[in-house]
Amino acid sequence: MSKFSIIARATILKSFVFNVERRTIRSAQGSFTREVVTHPGAVAVVAVNGNNEVALLTQYRATLDLENLEIPAGTCDISGEETLATAQRELLEEIGGSSDRWTLLSKFYNSPGWTDQVTLVYLAEDVTVSAASPEGPEEMAMTVEWKSVDEVKAILSGSDAVDGTAAIGLYAWLNHQS
């Protein structure tokens, strides 16, 4: 049994992607409050083509005010949709990709100190590409590059900051190969 229990919740911000709650928690030392970002969850895809190259996206992120190197990903924003179906939809939207070979690589909490967001990373193998159907200005402006295993390793071991979801997914993929 947990030494902590949530005794009150109040939504203090509603967003199209997430909400912020103020929670009152009871503990042996008394009650305290925390602000928590609630999120429906997300998926990400390590998309590998027939040449064993991975699709990496360069997409603008307003939070950082820069174009960030990422793997295809998206929010689980359709009620009742299975996470694999969300991953398949996001791959198609973002790069026009499809695959018949899917494997769950990883599942992780993004940052449990402030959000309940969970991300599932899928591997899509033998990805074929047709026309993408990007949504929103960031996706419409993003670019896609296919990177070899050695290029991925160089990105991960370089001195530039790497998107956390991409890093987890790419390391899981490299581990899956060995």
N, C-alpha and C positions, 0 to 999 in steps of 0.2 A: 504494500500500500504506500502511495506517495505521501511524503511529508508536507506536500503543498496541495492546495485545492483552489480552483477559481471560484470565487463567490459572487462576482459581478462582472458584467461586460457592458460597455457602452461604445457604440460606433461613433467616432468623432470625425471621420472623413470617409466618403464613398467616392471611388474612382472607377473608371471604366475597366481597369485591370486589377486593382486591389482595393482593400479597405484598411483603415487604421482603427483599431479598438483600444480603449483604455480598459485594462483588466485589473480587478482587485483580487489579490491572492492572499489566502490565509496560510500562515506557516506557524511553526512552534514559537517563533519569536514575535508573532503578531501579524497584522495585515500590512500589505504594501501594494503599490500600483506599478504597472508597466504598460507602456504603449507598444502595441504589437501590430505589424503589418500582416493581414490575412490575405492569402493568395490562393487561387484555385489550382495551382500547380502548373508545371510546364513540361514540355518534351524537347529533346534535342536529337539530332540525327548525325551520326558519322556516316556520310554517304560516300561509298567507295565504288568506283567504276571498274570495268573489266581490265584496266591497266594497273590496278591496285593504287589508284590515285584518289585522294580525298578532296571533296568539295569544301572550299573555304570561302566565306562571304566577307566582303568589306562593306559594312553597313554603318551609316551615321547613327550615333547615339547622343541624344541631346544632353543626357546626364553628364557625359564626359566632354561634350562639344568636340567630338572627333569621330573619324571613321574607324571602326573597330573590326578586327579580324575575328570571325566567329564561325561556328558550324550552323547549319539550318536549325531553327528552333522556334517554338511558339508556345503561347499560353493555352492551357486546357480550358477554353472559353465556351465550349458547346456542351451544355448540360447532358449528361448521360453518354457522351461519346467516349469510347474506350481509348486509352492512351496510345495504343498502336495505331488506331485510325487517325488520331490527332497527328501523330508523327508522319503518317503517310500523306495526310492533307498538307501539312506544313512543307514537306519535301517537294510536293507537286507545286504548291503556291510559290515557293521561294526560288527553286531552280528548275522547275518543270521536270523533276526527277520522279522515277518510279522504280520499284524493285519487287521481286517475288521472294527475296531472301532477307528476313528480318530476325534480329536477335536482340534481346534486352541486354545491354552491356553494364549499366550502372543505374543506381537510384541513390539520390543524395539530398540532404537538407541544404538549401542554399546558404543560409546564415541564421541558425536557430537562436541567436542572441536577439534578433529583432523581427524575424519573419517565420511563418510556418510553411513557406513555399518548399515544395518537394519537386525535384526535376528527375525525370526518367530519360536516360540516354539510350537510344537504339542504334544498332548497326544495320545499315541497309547495304547489301552487297550486290554487285553486278548492276549498279544503277544505270539506267538509260535516261536520256534527257530529251524532252520535247519543249514546247513553249511554256514558260512560267506564267503564273497569273498573280503577280505581286499585289499586295494590298497596302495602301498608305504611301506617303511620300518617301519614307526611308527605304522601304523595299523596292520602290520603283527606281530609285537611284543606286541601289547596291550593285556590286559586281561579284562575279563568281570566278574563282580560279581553282584549278585542279592541281594538287600538290602531291609529290612523291613521298614515300616513307622517309627518305633522307631529308627532304625539305621540311616535313612535319617535325622531325626530331630537332632540326636546326631552329625552327620557330620556338619550340618548347624549351630549348636550352639557351636561347638568346637572352639578351639583357632587356628587351622590350617587354612591357606588361602584356600579359596574355589573358584573354577572357576566361574566367574561371570555368564556365560550363564547357567551353571548347577544350580547355586543358584537361579537365576530368574525362571528357569523351575521347579525346585523342590518346591520352595515356591508357585508358581502358581498351581502346582498339589495338594499340601497340602490344599491350599485355595479352590480349585475346589471340594475336597472331603467333605468339611464341609458345 
